[in-house]
Amino acid sequence: MSDFRRFACPLCQGAGKVFVCEKWTLSNGTCCPPGTLHDNCPGQRVPCQACNGTGLRGYGAPSVLQD
């Protein structure tokens, strides 16, 4: 296993971004065929919150402190 794959974020697989589409989520992934992205799709690629957009395991956003 390469060093990169060992340290890659498990949510975005090291890309640093994830695809977010409310319509896709609500339809349980059936609004578009797997692996396709249509021009009229309302979704977008956003920074991965699990790794804070770094693509690396363990670099998530700091937790919010509660008083």
CHARMM internal coordinates of N, CA and C (Angstrom, degrees):
IC EDIT
DIST 1 N 1 CA 1.4569
DIST 1 CA 1 C 1.5277
ANGL 1 N 1 CA 1 C 108.25
DIST 1 C 2 N 1.3387
ANGL 1 CA 1 C 2 N 117.01
DIHE 1 N 1 CA 1 C 2 N 133.15
DIST 2 N 2 CA 1.4579
ANGL 1 C 2 N 2 CA 119.61
DIHE 1 CA 1 C 2 N 2 CA -179.24
DIST 2 CA 2 C 1.5207
ANGL 2 N 2 CA 2 C 110.07
DIHE 1 C 2 N 2 CA 2 C -70.84
DIST 2 C 3 N 1.3286
ANGL 2 CA 2 C 3 N 115.26
DIHE 2 N 2 CA 2 C 3 N 157.48
DIST 3 N 3 CA 1.4659
ANGL 2 C 3 N 3 CA 119.70
DIHE 2 CA 2 C 3 N 3 CA 178.46
DIST 3 CA 3 C 1.5141
ANGL 3 N 3 CA 3 C 111.08
DIHE 2 C 3 N 3 CA 3 C -59.62
DIST 3 C 4 N 1.3546
ANGL 3 CA 3 C 4 N 117.06
DIHE 3 N 3 CA 3 C 4 N -38.96
DIST 4 N 4 CA 1.4600
ANGL 3 C 4 N 4 CA 119.61
DIHE 3 CA 3 C 4 N 4 CA -178.85
DIST 4 CA 4 C 1.5186
ANGL 4 N 4 CA 4 C 110.88
DIHE 3 C 4 N 4 CA 4 C -61.31
DIST 4 C 5 N 1.3355
ANGL 4 CA 4 C 5 N 117.17
DIHE 4 N 4 CA 4 C 5 N -47.45
DIST 5 N 5 CA 1.4681
ANGL 4 C 5 N 5 CA 119.93
DIHE 4 CA 4 C 5 N 5 CA -178.41
DIST 5 CA 5 C 1.5211
ANGL 5 N 5 CA 5 C 111.12
DIHE 4 C 5 N 5 CA 5 C -64.16
DIST 5 C 6 N 1.3127
ANGL 5 CA 5 C 6 N 117.41
DIHE 5 N 5 CA 5 C 6 N -32.50
DIST 6 N 6 CA 1.4534
ANGL 5 C 6 N 6 CA 120.30
DIHE 5 CA 5 C 6 N 6 CA -179.87
DIST 6 CA 6 C 1.5298
ANGL 6 N 6 CA 6 C 111.18
DIHE 5 C 6 N 6 CA 6 C -67.54
DIST 6 C 7 N 1.3436
ANGL 6 CA 6 C 7 N 117.00
DIHE 6 N 6 CA 6 C 7 N -33.34
DIST 7 N 7 CA 1.4628
ANGL 6 C 7 N 7 CA 120.67
DIHE 6 CA 6 C 7 N 7 CA -176.86
DIST 7 CA 7 C 1.5292
ANGL 7 N 7 CA 7 C 113.78
DIHE 6 C 7 N 7 CA 7 C -103.64
DIST 7 C 8 N 1.3217
ANGL 7 CA 7 C 8 N 117.66
DIHE 7 N 7 CA 7 C 8 N 1.19
DIST 8 N 8 CA 1.4650
ANGL 7 C 8 N 8 CA 121.25
DIHE 7 CA 7 C 8 N 8 CA -178.96
DIST 8 CA 8 C 1.5247
ANGL 8 N 8 CA 8 C 110.47
DIHE 7 C 8 N 8 CA 8 C -68.46
DIST 8 C 9 N 1.3192
ANGL 8 CA 8 C 9 N 115.19
DIHE 8 N 8 CA 8 C 9 N 145.07
DIST 9 N 9 CA 1.4681
ANGL 8 C 9 N 9 CA 122.00
DIHE 8 CA 8 C 9 N 9 CA 177.38
DIST 9 CA 9 C 1.5271
ANGL 9 N 9 CA 9 C 109.06
DIHE 8 C 9 N 9 CA 9 C -61.93
DIST 9 C 10 N 1.3287
ANGL 9 CA 9 C 10 N 118.51
DIHE 9 N 9 CA 9 C 10 N 132.33
DIST 10 N 10 CA 1.4650
ANGL 9 C 10 N 10 CA 120.34
DIHE 9 CA 9 C 10 N 10 CA -178.42
DIST 10 CA 10 C 1.5335
ANGL 10 N 10 CA 10 C 113.64
DIHE 9 C 10 N 10 CA 10 C -70.49
DIST 10 C 11 N 1.3268
ANGL 10 CA 10 C 11 N 117.91
DIHE 10 N 10 CA 10 C 11 N -20.67
DIST 11 N 11 CA 1.4693
ANGL 10 C 11 N 11 CA 119.36
DIHE 10 CA 10 C 11 N 11 CA -178.55
DIST 11 CA 11 C 1.5287
ANGL 11 N 11 CA 11 C 111.93
DIHE 10 C 11 N 11 CA 11 C -81.99
DIST 11 C 12 N 1.3256
ANGL 11 CA 11 C 12 N 117.60
DIHE 11 N 11 CA 11 C 12 N -45.20
DIST 12 N 12 CA 1.4726
ANGL 11 C 12 N 12 CA 120.45
DIHE 11 CA 11 C 12 N 12 CA -177.30
DIST 12 CA 12 C 1.5234
ANGL 12 N 12 CA 12 C 112.43
DIHE 11 C 12 N 12 CA 12 C -105.54
DIST 12 C 13 N 1.3328
ANGL 12 CA 12 C 13 N 118.42
DIHE 12 N 12 CA 12 C 13 N 1.84
DIST 13 N 13 CA 1.4646
ANGL 12 C 13 N 13 CA 123.86
DIHE 12 CA 12 C 13 N 13 CA -179.20
DIST 13 CA 13 C 1.5327
ANGL 13 N 13 CA 13 C 112.41
DIHE 12 C 13 N 13 CA 13 C 54.27
DIST 13 C 14 N 1.3334
ANGL 13 CA 13 C 14 N 115.81
DIHE 13 N 13 CA 13 C 14 N 34.63
DIST 14 N 14 CA 1.4542
ANGL 13 C 14 N 14 CA 120.49
DIHE 13 CA 13 C 14 N 14 CA 174.98
DIST 14 CA 14 C 1.5158
ANGL 14 N 14 CA 14 C 115.28
DIHE 13 C 14 N 14 CA 14 C 90.17
DIST 14 C 15 N 1.3340
ANGL 14 CA 14 C 15 N 117.72
DIHE 14 N 14 CA 14 C 15 N -1.38
DIST 15 N 15 CA 1.4685
ANGL 14 C 15 N 15 CA 120.08
DIHE 14 CA 14 C 15 N 15 CA -178.04
DIST 15 CA 15 C 1.5262
ANGL 15 N 15 CA 15 C 112.24
DIHE 14 C 15 N 15 CA 15 C -74.90
DIST 15 C 16 N 1.3296
ANGL 15 CA 15 C 16 N 117.11
DIHE 15 N 15 CA 15 C 16 N -26.80
DIST 16 N 16 CA 1.4585
ANGL 15 C 16 N 16 CA 120.21
DIHE 15 CA 15 C 16 N 16 CA -178.47
DIST 16 CA 16 C 1.5149
ANGL 16 N 16 CA 16 C 113.27
DIHE 15 C 16 N 16 CA 16 C 84.04
DIST 16 C 17 N 1.3447
ANGL 16 CA 16 C 17 N 116.78
DIHE 16 N 16 CA 16 C 17 N -10.32
DIST 17 N 17 CA 1.4622
ANGL 16 C 17 N 17 CA 121.31
DIHE 16 CA 16 C 17 N 17 CA 178.74
DIST 17 CA 17 C 1.5178
ANGL 17 N 17 CA 17 C 109.29
DIHE 16 C 17 N 17 CA 17 C -135.35
DIST 17 C 18 N 1.3172
ANGL 17 CA 17 C 18 N 115.70
DIHE 17 N 17 CA 17 C 18 N 153.10
DIST 18 N 18 CA 1.4579
ANGL 17 C 18 N 18 CA 121.86
DIHE 17 CA 17 C 18 N 18 CA 175.80
DIST 18 CA 18 C 1.5251
ANGL 18 N 18 CA 18 C 108.48
DIHE 17 C 18 N 18 CA 18 C -128.79
DIST 18 C 19 N 1.3215
ANGL 18 CA 18 C 19 N 115.97
DIHE 18 N 18 CA 18 C 19 N 154.11
DIST 19 N 19 CA 1.4633
ANGL 18 C 19 N 19 CA 121.17
DIHE 18 CA 18 C 19 N 19 CA 178.21
DIST 19 CA 19 C 1.5180
ANGL 19 N 19 CA 19 C 108.95
DIHE 18 C 19 N 19 CA 19 C -89.58
DIST 19 C 20 N 1.3188
ANGL 19 CA 19 C 20 N 116.05
DIHE 19 N 19 CA 19 C 20 N 126.15
DIST 20 N 20 CA 1.4581
ANGL 19 C 20 N 20 CA 121.46
DIHE 19 CA 19 C 20 N 20 CA -178.92
DIST 20 CA 20 C 1.5183
ANGL 20 N 20 CA 20 C 108.61
DIHE 19 C 20 N 20 CA 20 C -122.12
DIST 20 C 21 N 1.3152
ANGL 20 CA 20 C 21 N 115.74
DIHE 20 N 20 CA 20 C 21 N 122.45
DIST 21 N 21 CA 1.4565
ANGL 20 C 21 N 21 CA 120.87
DIHE 20 CA 20 C 21 N 21 CA 177.59
DIST 21 CA 21 C 1.5234
ANGL 21 N 21 CA 21 C 107.74
DIHE 20 C 21 N 21 CA 21 C -143.06
DIST 21 C 22 N 1.3169
ANGL 21 CA 21 C 22 N 116.77
DIHE 21 N 21 CA 21 C 22 N 114.40
DIST 22 N 22 CA 1.4648
ANGL 21 C 22 N 22 CA 120.84
DIHE 21 CA 21 C 22 N 22 CA -178.63
DIST 22 CA 22 C 1.5231
ANGL 22 N 22 CA 22 C 111.10
DIHE 21 C 22 N 22 CA 22 C -59.99
DIST 22 C 23 N 1.3201
ANGL 22 CA 22 C 23 N 116.63
DIHE 22 N 22 CA 22 C 23 N -39.18
DIST 23 N 23 CA 1.4714
ANGL 22 C 23 N 23 CA 121.01
DIHE 22 CA 22 C 23 N 23 CA 179.98
DIST 23 CA 23 C 1.5315
ANGL 23 N 23 CA 23 C 110.19
DIHE 22 C 23 N 23 CA 23 C -64.13
DIST 23 C 24 N 1.3392
ANGL 23 CA 23 C 24 N 116.92
DIHE 23 N 23 CA 23 C 24 N -41.49
DIST 24 N 24 CA 1.4581
ANGL 23 C 24 N 24 CA 121.18
DIHE 23 CA 23 C 24 N 24 CA 179.19
DIST 24 CA 24 C 1.5264
ANGL 24 N 24 CA 24 C 110.20
DIHE 23 C 24 N 24 CA 24 C -65.37
DIST 24 C 25 N 1.3469
ANGL 24 CA 24 C 25 N 116.77
DIHE 24 N 24 CA 24 C 25 N -41.65
DIST 25 N 25 CA 1.4617
ANGL 24 C 25 N 25 CA 121.05
DIHE 24 CA 24 C 25 N 25 CA -179.94
DIST 25 CA 25 C 1.5263
ANGL 25 N 25 CA 25 C 111.13
DIHE 24 C 25 N 25 CA 25 C -65.57
DIST 25 C 26 N 1.3229
ANGL 25 CA 25 C 26 N 116.78
DIHE 25 N 25 CA 25 C 26 N -44.71
DIST 26 N 26 CA 1.4632
ANGL 25 C 26 N 26 CA 120.73
DIHE 25 CA 25 C 26 N 26 CA -178.46
DIST 26 CA 26 C 1.5179
ANGL 26 N 26 CA 26 C 112.36
DIHE 25 C 26 N 26 CA 26 C -66.38
DIST 26 C 27 N 1.3334
ANGL 26 CA 26 C 27 N 117.42
DIHE 26 N 26 CA 26 C 27 N -30.81
DIST 27 N 27 CA 1.4665
ANGL 26 C 27 N 27 CA 120.44
DIHE 26 CA 26 C 27 N 27 CA -179.26
DIST 27 CA 27 C 1.5305
ANGL 27 N 27 CA 27 C 111.37
DIHE 26 C 27 N 27 CA 27 C -90.54
DIST 27 C 28 N 1.3217
ANGL 27 CA 27 C 28 N 116.64
DIHE 27 N 27 CA 27 C 28 N 8.11
DIST 28 N 28 CA 1.4659
ANGL 27 C 28 N 28 CA 122.32
DIHE 27 CA 27 C 28 N 28 CA -179.40
DIST 28 CA 28 C 1.5287
ANGL 28 N 28 CA 28 C 110.91
DIHE 27 C 28 N 28 CA 28 C 58.95
DIST 28 C 29 N 1.3473
ANGL 28 CA 28 C 29 N 115.26
DIHE 28 N 28 CA 28 C 29 N 39.95
DIST 29 N 29 CA 1.4592
ANGL 28 C 29 N 29 CA 120.70
DIHE 28 CA 28 C 29 N 29 CA 175.53
DIST 29 CA 29 C 1.5054
ANGL 29 N 29 CA 29 C 115.92
DIHE 28 C 29 N 29 CA 29 C 79.71
DIST 29 C 30 N 1.3391
ANGL 29 CA 29 C 30 N 118.02
DIHE 29 N 29 CA 29 C 30 N 12.95
DIST 30 N 30 CA 1.4631
ANGL 29 C 30 N 30 CA 119.45
DIHE 29 CA 29 C 30 N 30 CA -175.83
DIST 30 CA 30 C 1.5194
ANGL 30 N 30 CA 30 C 113.89
DIHE 29 C 30 N 30 CA 30 C -103.57
DIST 30 C 31 N 1.3357
ANGL 30 CA 30 C 31 N 119.54
DIHE 30 N 30 CA 30 C 31 N 0.04
DIST 31 N 31 CA 1.4723
ANGL 30 C 31 N 31 CA 118.19
DIHE 30 CA 30 C 31 N 31 CA -177.59
DIST 31 CA 31 C 1.5180
ANGL 31 N 31 CA 31 C 111.31
DIHE 30 C 31 N 31 CA 31 C -75.18
DIST 31 C 32 N 1.3090
ANGL 31 CA 31 C 32 N 118.90
DIHE 31 N 31 CA 31 C 32 N -21.43
DIST 32 N 32 CA 1.4583
ANGL 31 C 32 N 32 CA 123.15
DIHE 31 CA 31 C 32 N 32 CA 176.51
DIST 32 CA 32 C 1.5271
ANGL 32 N 32 CA 32 C 107.71
DIHE 31 C 32 N 32 CA 32 C -134.24
DIST 32 C 33 N 1.3309
ANGL 32 CA 32 C 33 N 117.06
DIHE 32 N 32 CA 32 C 33 N 144.56
DIST 33 N 33 CA 1.4685
ANGL 32 C 33 N 33 CA 117.94
DIHE 32 CA 32 C 33 N 33 CA 175.61
DIST 33 CA 33 C 1.5300
ANGL 33 N 33 CA 33 C 110.61
DIHE 32 C 33 N 33 CA 33 C -60.09
DIST 33 C 34 N 1.3268
ANGL 33 CA 33 C 34 N 118.58
DIHE 33 N 33 CA 33 C 34 N 148.38
DIST 34 N 34 CA 1.4578
ANGL 33 C 34 N 34 CA 121.14
DIHE 33 CA 33 C 34 N 34 CA -179.26
DIST 34 CA 34 C 1.5289
ANGL 34 N 34 CA 34 C 111.89
DIHE 33 C 34 N 34 CA 34 C -54.99
DIST 34 C 35 N 1.3304
ANGL 34 CA 34 C 35 N 116.10
DIHE 34 N 34 CA 34 C 35 N 134.52
DIST 35 N 35 CA 1.4603
ANGL 34 C 35 N 35 CA 121.42
DIHE 34 CA 34 C 35 N 35 CA 176.69
DIST 35 CA 35 C 1.5161
ANGL 35 N 35 CA 35 C 115.14
DIHE 34 C 35 N 35 CA 35 C 82.64
DIST 35 C 36 N 1.3271
ANGL 35 CA 35 C 36 N 117.97
DIHE 35 N 35 CA 35 C 36 N 4.45
DIST 36 N 36 CA 1.4606
ANGL 35 C 36 N 36 CA 119.79
DIHE 35 CA 35 C 36 N 36 CA -179.88
DIST 36 CA 36 C 1.5184
ANGL 36 N 36 CA 36 C 110.10
DIHE 35 C 36 N 36 CA 36 C -115.10
DIST 36 C 37 N 1.3113
ANGL 36 CA 36 C 37 N 115.40
DIHE 36 N 36 CA 36 C 37 N 156.93
DIST 37 N 37 CA 1.4593
ANGL 36 C 37 N 37 CA 121.57
DIHE 36 CA 36 C 37 N 37 CA 176.20
DIST 37 CA 37 C 1.5224
ANGL 37 N 37 CA 37 C 106.86
DIHE 36 C 37 N 37 CA 37 C -139.29
DIST 37 C 38 N 1.3034
ANGL 37 CA 37 C 38 N 117.71
DIHE 37 N 37 CA 37 C 38 N 116.83
DIST 38 N 38 CA 1.4516
ANGL 37 C 38 N 38 CA 122.34
DIHE 37 CA 37 C 38 N 38 CA -177.74
DIST 38 CA 38 C 1.5271
ANGL 38 N 38 CA 38 C 110.73
DIHE 37 C 38 N 38 CA 38 C -87.56
DIST 38 C 39 N 1.3338
ANGL 38 CA 38 C 39 N 116.42
DIHE 38 N 38 CA 38 C 39 N 151.76
DIST 39 N 39 CA 1.4598
ANGL 38 C 39 N 39 CA 121.41
DIHE 38 CA 38 C 39 N 39 CA -179.56
DIST 39 CA 39 C 1.5195
ANGL 39 N 39 CA 39 C 111.98
DIHE 38 C 39 N 39 CA 39 C -59.92
DIST 39 C 40 N 1.3178
ANGL 39 CA 39 C 40 N 117.33
DIHE 39 N 39 CA 39 C 40 N -34.35
DIST 40 N 40 CA 1.4611
ANGL 39 C 40 N 40 CA 120.23
DIHE 39 CA 39 C 40 N 40 CA -177.25
DIST 40 CA 40 C 1.5369
ANGL 40 N 40 CA 40 C 112.55
DIHE 39 C 40 N 40 CA 40 C -90.04
DIST 40 C 41 N 1.3083
ANGL 40 CA 40 C 41 N 117.71
DIHE 40 N 40 CA 40 C 41 N 8.66
DIST 41 N 41 CA 1.4656
ANGL 40 C 41 N 41 CA 120.54
DIHE 40 CA 40 C 41 N 41 CA 179.55
DIST 41 CA 41 C 1.5259
ANGL 41 N 41 CA 41 C 109.28
DIHE 40 C 41 N 41 CA 41 C -70.88
DIST 41 C 42 N 1.3357
ANGL 41 CA 41 C 42 N 118.12
DIHE 41 N 41 CA 41 C 42 N 132.60
DIST 42 N 42 CA 1.4634
ANGL 41 C 42 N 42 CA 120.62
DIHE 41 CA 41 C 42 N 42 CA -178.27
DIST 42 CA 42 C 1.5342
ANGL 42 N 42 CA 42 C 113.47
DIHE 41 C 42 N 42 CA 42 C -79.06
DIST 42 C 43 N 1.3079
ANGL 42 CA 42 C 43 N 116.95
DIHE 42 N 42 CA 42 C 43 N -2.24
DIST 43 N 43 CA 1.4650
ANGL 42 C 43 N 43 CA 119.61
DIHE 42 CA 42 C 43 N 43 CA -176.83
DIST 43 CA 43 C 1.5149
ANGL 43 N 43 CA 43 C 113.27
DIHE 42 C 43 N 43 CA 43 C -74.73
DIST 43 C 44 N 1.3273
ANGL 43 CA 43 C 44 N 114.98
DIHE 43 N 43 CA 43 C 44 N 169.60
DIST 44 N 44 CA 1.4523
ANGL 43 C 44 N 44 CA 121.12
DIHE 43 CA 43 C 44 N 44 CA 179.07
DIST 44 CA 44 C 1.5220
ANGL 44 N 44 CA 44 C 110.12
DIHE 43 C 44 N 44 CA 44 C -153.26
DIST 44 C 45 N 1.3330
ANGL 44 CA 44 C 45 N 115.76
DIHE 44 N 44 CA 44 C 45 N 159.09
DIST 45 N 45 CA 1.4600
ANGL 44 C 45 N 45 CA 120.84
DIHE 44 CA 44 C 45 N 45 CA 175.58
DIST 45 CA 45 C 1.5183
ANGL 45 N 45 CA 45 C 107.68
DIHE 44 C 45 N 45 CA 45 C -89.48
DIST 45 C 46 N 1.3263
ANGL 45 CA 45 C 46 N 116.44
DIHE 45 N 45 CA 45 C 46 N 126.00
DIST 46 N 46 CA 1.4620
ANGL 45 C 46 N 46 CA 121.79
DIHE 45 CA 45 C 46 N 46 CA -178.42
DIST 46 CA 46 C 1.5254
ANGL 46 N 46 CA 46 C 109.20
DIHE 45 C 46 N 46 CA 46 C -125.16
DIST 46 C 47 N 1.3402
ANGL 46 CA 46 C 47 N 117.27
DIHE 46 N 46 CA 46 C 47 N 157.29
DIST 47 N 47 CA 1.4675
ANGL 46 C 47 N 47 CA 119.63
DIHE 46 CA 46 C 47 N 47 CA 177.57
DIST 47 CA 47 C 1.5275
ANGL 47 N 47 CA 47 C 111.09
DIHE 46 C 47 N 47 CA 47 C -56.96
DIST 47 C 48 N 1.3109
ANGL 47 CA 47 C 48 N 116.09
DIHE 47 N 47 CA 47 C 48 N 136.77
DIST 48 N 48 CA 1.4665
ANGL 47 C 48 N 48 CA 122.23
DIHE 47 CA 47 C 48 N 48 CA -179.88
DIST 48 CA 48 C 1.5216
ANGL 48 N 48 CA 48 C 109.03
DIHE 47 C 48 N 48 CA 48 C -69.02
DIST 48 C 49 N 1.3325
ANGL 48 CA 48 C 49 N 116.57
DIHE 48 N 48 CA 48 C 49 N 125.79
DIST 49 N 49 CA 1.4595
ANGL 48 C 49 N 49 CA 120.17
DIHE 48 CA 48 C 49 N 49 CA -179.03
DIST 49 CA 49 C 1.5192
ANGL 49 N 49 CA 49 C 112.16
DIHE 48 C 49 N 49 CA 49 C -77.34
DIST 49 C 50 N 1.3336
ANGL 49 CA 49 C 50 N 117.32
DIHE 49 N 49 CA 49 C 50 N -22.81
DIST 50 N 50 CA 1.4625
ANGL 49 C 50 N 50 CA 120.08
DIHE 49 CA 49 C 50 N 50 CA -178.69
DIST 50 CA 50 C 1.5286
ANGL 50 N 50 CA 50 C 111.81
DIHE 49 C 50 N 50 CA 50 C -67.66
DIST 50 C 51 N 1.3499
ANGL 50 CA 50 C 51 N 116.84
DIHE 50 N 50 CA 50 C 51 N -30.05
DIST 51 N 51 CA 1.4715
ANGL 50 C 51 N 51 CA 119.67
DIHE 50 CA 50 C 51 N 51 CA -178.56
DIST 51 CA 51 C 1.5220
ANGL 51 N 51 CA 51 C 111.80
DIHE 50 C 51 N 51 CA 51 C -122.78
DIST 51 C 52 N 1.3334
ANGL 51 CA 51 C 52 N 117.23
DIHE 51 N 51 CA 51 C 52 N 10.10
DIST 52 N 52 CA 1.4597
ANGL 51 C 52 N 52 CA 122.81
DIHE 51 CA 51 C 52 N 52 CA 179.78
DIST 52 CA 52 C 1.5329
ANGL 52 N 52 CA 52 C 110.93
DIHE 51 C 52 N 52 CA 52 C 60.96
DIST 52 C 53 N 1.3238
ANGL 52 CA 52 C 53 N 116.93
DIHE 52 N 52 CA 52 C 53 N 31.43
DIST 53 N 53 CA 1.4527
ANGL 52 C 53 N 53 CA 122.27
DIHE 52 CA 52 C 53 N 53 CA 177.10
DIST 53 CA 53 C 1.5202
ANGL 53 N 53 CA 53 C 115.12
DIHE 52 C 53 N 53 CA 53 C 78.49
DIST 53 C 54 N 1.3261
ANGL 53 CA 53 C 54 N 117.81
DIHE 53 N 53 CA 53 C 54 N 7.29
DIST 54 N 54 CA 1.4625
ANGL 53 C 54 N 54 CA 120.03
DIHE 53 CA 53 C 54 N 54 CA -178.29
DIST 54 CA 54 C 1.5172
ANGL 54 N 54 CA 54 C 112.70
DIHE 53 C 54 N 54 CA 54 C -85.63
DIST 54 C 55 N 1.3303
ANGL 54 CA 54 C 55 N 117.44
DIHE 54 N 54 CA 54 C 55 N -25.13
DIST 55 N 55 CA 1.4572
ANGL 54 C 55 N 55 CA 121.39
DIHE 54 CA 54 C 55 N 55 CA -176.45
DIST 55 CA 55 C 1.5135
ANGL 55 N 55 CA 55 C 113.08
DIHE 54 C 55 N 55 CA 55 C 83.34
DIST 55 C 56 N 1.3258
ANGL 55 CA 55 C 56 N 117.01
DIHE 55 N 55 CA 55 C 56 N 1.76
DIST 56 N 56 CA 1.4621
ANGL 55 C 56 N 56 CA 121.11
DIHE 55 CA 55 C 56 N 56 CA -177.22
DIST 56 CA 56 C 1.5178
ANGL 56 N 56 CA 56 C 111.98
DIHE 55 C 56 N 56 CA 56 C -112.24
DIST 56 C 57 N 1.3017
ANGL 56 CA 56 C 57 N 115.78
DIHE 56 N 56 CA 56 C 57 N 142.12
DIST 57 N 57 CA 1.4611
ANGL 56 C 57 N 57 CA 123.13
DIHE 56 CA 56 C 57 N 57 CA 178.86
DIST 57 CA 57 C 1.5329
ANGL 57 N 57 CA 57 C 109.70
DIHE 56 C 57 N 57 CA 57 C -61.75
DIST 57 C 58 N 1.3353
ANGL 57 CA 57 C 58 N 116.87
DIHE 57 N 57 CA 57 C 58 N 135.70
DIST 58 N 58 CA 1.4575
ANGL 57 C 58 N 58 CA 121.12
DIHE 57 CA 57 C 58 N 58 CA 174.07
DIST 58 CA 58 C 1.5111
ANGL 58 N 58 CA 58 C 115.75
DIHE 57 C 58 N 58 CA 58 C 85.58
DIST 58 C 59 N 1.3361
ANGL 58 CA 58 C 59 N 117.64
DIHE 58 N 58 CA 58 C 59 N 9.39
DIST 59 N 59 CA 1.4649
ANGL 58 C 59 N 59 CA 119.38
DIHE 58 CA 58 C 59 N 59 CA 179.11
DIST 59 CA 59 C 1.5183
ANGL 59 N 59 CA 59 C 111.68
DIHE 58 C 59 N 59 CA 59 C -111.61
DIST 59 C 60 N 1.3089
ANGL 59 CA 59 C 60 N 117.08
DIHE 59 N 59 CA 59 C 60 N 36.59
DIST 60 N 60 CA 1.4578
ANGL 59 C 60 N 60 CA 121.07
DIHE 59 CA 59 C 60 N 60 CA -178.31
DIST 60 CA 60 C 1.5113
ANGL 60 N 60 CA 60 C 112.03
DIHE 59 C 60 N 60 CA 60 C -68.40
DIST 60 C 61 N 1.3059
ANGL 60 CA 60 C 61 N 114.72
DIHE 60 N 60 CA 60 C 61 N 168.44
DIST 61 N 61 CA 1.4636
ANGL 60 C 61 N 61 CA 120.92
DIHE 60 CA 60 C 61 N 61 CA 177.89
DIST 61 CA 61 C 1.5171
ANGL 61 N 61 CA 61 C 109.61
DIHE 60 C 61 N 61 CA 61 C -63.54
DIST 61 C 62 N 1.3188
ANGL 61 CA 61 C 62 N 117.59
DIHE 61 N 61 CA 61 C 62 N 144.19
DIST 62 N 62 CA 1.4625
ANGL 61 C 62 N 62 CA 119.62
DIHE 61 CA 61 C 62 N 62 CA 179.55
DIST 62 CA 62 C 1.5211
ANGL 62 N 62 CA 62 C 111.30
DIHE 61 C 62 N 62 CA 62 C -61.60
DIST 62 C 63 N 1.2976
ANGL 62 CA 62 C 63 N 115.72
DIHE 62 N 62 CA 62 C 63 N 145.36
DIST 63 N 63 CA 1.4553
ANGL 62 C 63 N 63 CA 119.44
DIHE 62 CA 62 C 63 N 63 CA -179.52
DIST 63 CA 63 C 1.5297
ANGL 63 N 63 CA 63 C 109.74
DIHE 62 C 63 N 63 CA 63 C -70.26
DIST 63 C 64 N 1.3141
ANGL 63 CA 63 C 64 N 115.12
DIHE 63 N 63 CA 63 C 64 N 151.12
DIST 64 N 64 CA 1.4623
ANGL 63 C 64 N 64 CA 120.89
DIHE 63 CA 63 C 64 N 64 CA 179.76
DIST 64 CA 64 C 1.5228
ANGL 64 N 64 CA 64 C 108.45
DIHE 63 C 64 N 64 CA 64 C -82.90
DIST 64 C 65 N 1.3167
ANGL 64 CA 64 C 65 N 115.48
DIHE 64 N 64 CA 64 C 65 N 127.22
DIST 65 N 65 CA 1.4555
ANGL 64 C 65 N 65 CA 119.92
DIHE 64 CA 64 C 65 N 65 CA -179.70
DIST 65 CA 65 C 1.5179
ANGL 65 N 65 CA 65 C 109.72
DIHE 64 C 65 N 65 CA 65 C -79.15
DIST 65 C 66 N 1.2984
ANGL 65 CA 65 C 66 N 116.29
DIHE 65 N 65 CA 65 C 66 N 135.41
DIST 66 N 66 CA 1.4572
ANGL 65 C 66 N 66 CA 121.61
DIHE 65 CA 65 C 66 N 66 CA 177.85
DIST 66 CA 66 C 1.5241
ANGL 66 N 66 CA 66 C 109.44
DIHE 65 C 66 N 66 CA 66 C -102.52
DIST 66 C 67 N 1.3296
ANGL 66 CA 66 C 67 N 116.73
DIHE 66 N 66 CA 66 C 67 N 138.63
DIST 67 N 67 CA 1.4835
ANGL 66 C 67 N 67 CA 120.26
DIHE 66 CA 66 C 67 N 67 CA 176.53
DIST 67 CA 67 C 1.5025
ANGL 67 N 67 CA 67 C 110.81
DIHE 66 C 67 N 67 CA 67 C -82.59
END
COOR INIT
IC SEED 1 N 1 CA 1 C
IC BUILD
